[in-house]
């Protein structure tokens, strides 16, 4: 075989082998995923995210590693936790909420960020250029929980028709909380409900808010599940039970922990869908080219055990509308 011929054969063989080598390298790669959320630790939505990753062929400890970071209701921790994740140089980060996403975007414009959900408008917050064409390094899924605040108040009136004084409990440091309050105030006027605004940023403030609710003879409770409220769910739920108050929550985790009822986005479904976006990015898609998606599935969840505890009978018409009933 001539030298020229050997060269051509070698060149052709190398060209054919290159894609196989690349695929083998990709198959052996262990991707690093960052995760930043305000919660206490791994719960339902995190389990759903893991499930979604498995559906796309990712197994922790085999071809993917997840660096979990939870602020545990402390807003001041987001900047610290975000910095930790950025230093790890993950291939992608899944983030939950305005504070988590803002902390990350202040530190990086290159690491892809997928919003698991955000209880605010990501365009107004400056995270994306538009929903259809995000641009930059952020994409994912929004939540519209604040837009459902009026519907929650109506549901609370349906299960407690005599309640004319309702306390709305929220963490004022959370941007999403103010959007919830605004929507609720407007609906309260239309329903003839007197609202009592109760702010709390820590456990001491929470106890003070509870005392104010008792003194005002509050008849029902509306809890906005953002900020520190998430880290003190057991105490909030216990107060509602002790005061025998019908309560509705903006986050389903409260009901799973023993709260009365919630209406909102099916976050478990949304976090499975978020895993698909992570998969696309790991396979080379640019986050700026992936449109931001809005919720497609909503749930009314009622806890009959909680209703029984406060001596409340849920109307059959409401039970018939429930997507899930916890007994």
Phi, psi and omega per residue, in radians:
X1 nan 2.302 -3.115
X2 -1.207 2.812 3.125
X3 -1.059 -0.740 -3.131
X4 -1.093 -0.698 -3.103
X5 -1.193 -0.721 3.104
X6 -1.053 -0.703 -3.137
X7 -1.072 -0.766 -3.129
X8 -1.153 -0.708 3.129
X9 -1.126 -0.760 3.127
X10 -1.090 -0.766 -3.141
X11 -1.079 -0.773 3.134
X12 -1.119 -0.745 3.138
X13 -1.096 -0.696 3.132
X14 -1.136 -0.705 -3.136
X15 -1.117 -0.699 3.139
X16 -1.247 -0.582 -3.077
X17 -1.367 -0.463 -3.052
X18 -0.965 -0.856 3.125
X19 -1.065 -0.614 -3.130
X20 -1.173 -0.696 3.109
X21 -1.124 -0.759 3.138
X22 -1.063 -0.778 3.131
X23 -1.108 -0.677 3.130
X24 -1.139 -0.714 3.113
X25 -1.108 -0.736 3.116
X26 -1.119 -0.693 -3.119
X27 -1.134 -0.559 -3.107
X28 -1.557 -0.145 -3.080
X29 -1.231 2.422 3.025
X30 -1.843 1.962 -3.109
X31 -1.418 2.551 3.097
X32 -1.911 2.138 3.138
X33 -1.980 2.252 3.030
X34 -1.593 2.651 3.124
X35 -2.454 2.161 -3.108
X36 -2.294 2.123 -3.074
X37 -2.565 2.813 -3.115
X38 -1.449 -0.143 -2.991
X39 -1.254 -2.955 -3.088
X40 -1.578 -0.472 -3.077
X41 2.950 -2.884 -3.088
X42 -1.196 2.086 -3.141
X43 -2.314 -2.731 -3.028
X44 -0.975 -0.824 -3.078
X45 -1.200 -0.604 3.089
X46 -1.159 -0.675 3.076
X47 -1.082 -0.716 3.123
X48 -1.143 -0.660 3.092
X49 -1.094 -0.779 3.088
X50 -1.047 -0.737 3.141
X51 -1.088 -0.745 3.115
X52 -1.083 -0.688 3.108
X53 -1.119 -0.729 3.121
X54 -1.077 -0.648 3.132
X55 -1.107 -0.385 3.115
X56 -1.798 0.231 3.017
X57 1.595 0.215 -3.120
X58 -1.785 2.281 -3.128
X59 -2.227 2.178 3.128
X60 -1.041 2.365 -3.139
X61 1.522 -0.172 -3.133
X62 -1.979 -1.112 3.129
X63 -2.221 0.196 3.099
X64 -2.684 2.514 3.028
X65 -2.201 2.360 -3.139
X66 -1.994 2.163 3.077
X67 -1.684 1.760 -3.072
X68 -1.436 2.320 3.054
X69 -2.376 2.226 -3.123
X70 -2.226 2.275 -3.117
X71 -1.371 -0.283 3.108
X72 0.945 0.735 3.068
X73 1.412 -0.008 -3.126
X74 -1.750 1.830 -3.080
X75 -1.063 -0.575 -3.111
X76 -1.163 -0.247 -3.104
X77 -1.442 -0.284 -3.050
X78 -1.071 -0.744 -3.120
X79 -1.122 -0.665 3.131
X80 -1.167 -0.836 -3.102
X81 -1.189 -0.655 3.108
X82 -1.099 -0.723 3.125
X83 -1.102 -0.677 3.103
X84 -1.058 -0.792 -3.117
X85 -1.151 -0.761 -3.125
X86 -1.072 -0.667 3.123
X87 -1.113 -0.453 3.134
X88 -1.360 -0.172 3.126
X89 0.915 1.030 -3.139
X90 -1.218 2.794 3.081
X91 -1.316 -0.392 -3.135
X92 -2.908 2.672 3.071
X93 -2.224 2.307 2.989
X94 -1.723 2.199 -3.076
X95 -2.200 2.582 -3.090
X96 -2.156 2.030 3.036
X97 1.693 2.765 -3.092
X98 -1.014 -0.836 -3.052
X99 -1.119 -0.700 3.130
X100 -1.150 -0.802 -3.096
X101 -1.175 -0.714 3.128
X102 -1.112 -0.718 3.134
X103 -1.070 -0.678 -3.139
X104 -1.260 -0.763 -3.087
X105 -1.186 -0.398 3.070
X106 -1.255 -0.366 -3.052
X107 -1.817 -0.421 -3.086
X108 -2.575 2.452 3.042
X109 -2.052 0.146 -3.091
X110 -2.069 -0.623 3.132
X111 -1.224 2.194 3.138
X112 -1.089 2.337 3.130
X113 -2.119 2.172 3.067
X114 -1.864 2.167 3.082
X115 -1.389 2.054 3.059
X116 -1.193 -0.720 2.982
X117 -2.947 2.692 3.096
X118 -2.513 2.169 -3.081
X119 -1.545 0.949 3.138
X120 -2.954 3.034 3.122
X121 -1.499 1.978 -3.092
X122 -1.142 -0.402 3.085
X123 -1.260 -0.845 3.117
X124 -1.091 -0.585 3.136
X125 -1.326 -0.191 3.102
X126 1.469 0.255 -3.117
X127 -1.432 -0.547 3.139
X128 -2.381 2.721 3.119
X129 -1.279 -0.695 3.085
X130 -2.798 2.884 3.128
X131 -1.208 -0.688 -3.104
X132 -1.254 -0.673 -3.118
X133 -2.332 1.481 -3.045
X134 -1.027 -0.671 -3.022
X135 1.156 3.044 3.054
X136 1.085 -2.661 -3.018
X137 -1.972 0.234 -3.104
X138 -2.101 2.367 2.995
X139 -2.668 -2.938 3.085
X140 2.249 -2.426 -2.963
X141 -2.270 2.410 3.103
X142 -1.698 2.920 2.942
X143 -2.096 2.722 3.079
X144 -2.211 0.639 -3.061
X145 -1.003 -0.640 -3.120
X146 -1.150 -0.537 3.126
X147 -1.238 -0.289 -3.130
X148 -1.669 0.041 -3.079
X149 -1.035 -0.733 3.136
X150 -1.116 -0.695 3.112
X151 -1.108 -0.685 3.109
X152 -1.102 -0.710 3.141
X153 -1.127 -0.654 3.083
X154 -1.114 -0.733 3.123
X155 -1.132 -0.667 3.108
X156 -1.115 -0.702 3.091
X157 -1.146 -0.627 -3.130
X158 -1.128 -0.650 -3.124
X159 -1.545 -0.305 3.114
X160 -2.379 1.226 -3.015
X161 -1.070 -0.369 -3.124
X162 -1.544 -0.077 -3.105
X163 -1.352 1.961 3.119
X164 -1.912 -0.214 3.099
X165 -2.085 1.973 -3.080
X166 -2.109 2.273 3.076
X167 -1.624 2.373 3.074
X168 -1.953 2.041 -3.027
X169 -1.785 2.214 -3.069
X170 -2.721 2.815 3.055
X171 -1.679 1.937 -3.049
X172 -1.180 -0.232 3.126
X173 -1.339 -0.309 -3.112
X174 -1.476 2.105 3.121
X175 -0.975 -0.663 -3.111
X176 -1.113 -0.572 -3.099
X177 -1.028 -0.706 -3.085
X178 -1.180 -0.594 3.069
X179 -1.157 -0.695 3.085
X180 -1.072 -0.823 -3.104
X181 -1.059 -0.771 -3.130
X182 -1.027 -0.815 3.135
X183 -1.135 -0.687 -3.098
X184 -1.200 -0.695 3.137
X185 -1.051 -0.769 3.136
X186 -1.104 -0.724 3.135
X187 -1.211 -0.612 -3.133
X188 -1.080 -0.704 3.113
X189 -1.058 -0.791 -3.113
X190 -1.131 -0.543 -3.107
X191 -1.599 -0.087 -3.119
X192 1.248 0.541 -3.125
X193 -1.779 2.356 3.081
X194 -1.562 2.110 -3.105
X195 -1.687 2.473 3.018
X196 -2.039 2.039 -3.109
X197 -1.528 2.122 -3.121
X198 -2.071 1.990 -3.130
X199 -1.742 2.532 3.076
X200 -2.690 2.336 3.125
X201 -2.050 -0.133 3.092
X202 -2.704 3.132 -3.084
X203 -1.079 -0.682 3.116
X204 -1.100 -0.748 3.103
X205 -1.144 -0.562 3.118
X206 -1.146 -0.790 3.125
X207 -1.116 -0.654 3.095
X208 -1.112 -0.707 3.111
X209 -1.121 -0.687 3.116
X210 -1.098 -0.724 3.117
X211 -1.094 -0.724 3.134
X212 -1.102 -0.663 3.124
X213 -1.129 -0.731 3.121
X214 -1.113 -0.796 -3.111
X215 -1.099 -0.565 -3.126
X216 -1.503 0.023 -3.115
X217 0.955 0.835 3.111
X218 -1.025 2.460 -3.078
X219 -1.873 -0.236 3.121
X220 -2.797 2.855 -3.031
X221 -2.301 2.370 3.089
X222 -2.099 2.016 -3.056
X223 -1.933 2.183 3.073
X224 -1.603 1.952 -3.014
X225 -1.461 1.125 3.062
X226 -2.278 2.910 3.087
X227 1.044 -2.428 -3.049
X228 -1.205 -0.270 3.115
X229 -1.020 -0.582 -3.114
X230 -1.169 -0.609 -3.105
X231 -1.427 -0.232 -3.137
X232 -2.066 0.573 -3.132
X233 -0.974 -0.817 -3.118
X234 -0.997 -0.692 -3.111
X235 -1.226 -0.705 3.122
X236 -1.093 -0.803 -3.140
X237 -1.115 -0.716 3.140
X238 -1.112 -0.690 3.118
X239 -1.083 -0.790 -3.141
X240 -1.047 -0.689 3.140
X241 -1.222 -0.773 -3.135
X242 -1.092 -0.696 -3.135
X243 -1.480 -0.029 -3.125
X244 0.954 0.827 -3.113
X245 -1.811 2.217 2.957
X246 -1.088 2.291 -3.074
X247 -2.357 2.462 3.044
X248 -2.119 2.489 -3.037
X249 -2.121 2.609 3.136
X250 -1.454 -0.180 -3.102
X251 -2.180 2.290 -3.051
X252 -1.146 -0.355 -3.131
X253 -1.079 -0.517 3.110
X254 -1.105 -0.725 -3.106
X255 -1.242 -0.657 3.069
X256 -1.092 -0.483 3.138
X257 -1.551 -0.010 3.106
X258 2.118 0.056 3.102
X259 -1.302 2.936 -3.011
X260 -1.304 -0.981 -3.035
X261 -2.755 2.773 3.091
X262 -2.614 2.720 3.018
X263 -2.477 2.156 -3.130
X264 3.109 -2.917 -3.131
X265 -1.095 2.465 3.011
X266 -1.361 1.619 -3.053
X267 -1.200 -0.511 3.112
X268 -1.081 -0.773 3.100
X269 -1.126 -0.716 -3.094
X270 -1.162 -0.634 -3.128
X271 -1.308 -0.457 2.989
X272 -1.158 -0.686 3.115
X273 -1.193 -0.590 3.108
X274 -1.100 -0.590 3.103
X275 -1.061 -0.591 3.120
X276 -1.151 -0.621 3.099
X277 -1.208 -0.685 3.076
X278 -1.055 -0.753 3.117
X279 -1.036 -0.789 3.136
X280 -1.046 -0.730 -3.116
X281 -1.190 -0.723 3.114
X282 -1.108 -0.456 3.126
X283 -1.575 0.103 3.012
X284 2.003 -0.113 3.130
X285 -1.193 2.541 3.082
X286 -1.576 2.298 -3.111
X287 -0.993 -0.605 -3.132
X288 -1.136 -0.298 3.130
X289 -1.665 -0.142 -3.111
X290 -1.674 2.054 -3.093
X291 -1.103 2.499 3.045
X292 -1.255 2.293 -3.090
X293 -1.878 2.580 3.117
X294 -1.759 2.867 -3.103
X295 -1.046 2.557 3.116
X296 -2.101 -0.207 -3.086
X297 -2.364 2.314 -3.123
X298 -2.193 2.669 -3.076
X299 -2.345 2.427 2.917
X300 -1.832 2.057 -3.105
X301 -2.084 2.287 -3.098
X302 -2.195 2.368 3.126
X303 -1.846 1.804 -3.093
X304 -1.205 -0.497 3.097
X305 -1.115 -0.716 3.106
X306 -1.162 -0.662 3.113
X307 -1.104 -0.765 3.133
X308 -1.101 -0.644 -3.111
X309 -1.076 -0.573 -3.139
X310 -1.812 0.156 3.097
X311 1.257 0.573 -3.098
X312 -1.862 2.317 3.062
X313 -1.759 2.089 3.134
X314 -1.398 2.187 3.121
X315 -0.972 2.497 3.141
X316 -1.041 -0.576 -3.130
X317 -1.111 -0.572 3.110
X318 -1.330 -0.736 3.118
X319 -1.052 -0.632 -3.124
X320 -1.177 -0.445 -3.132
X321 -1.541 -0.210 -3.060
X322 -1.232 2.453 3.067
X323 -1.443 -0.542 3.083
X324 -2.485 2.421 3.071
X325 -2.169 2.131 3.133
X326 -1.638 2.142 -3.084
X327 -1.940 nan nan
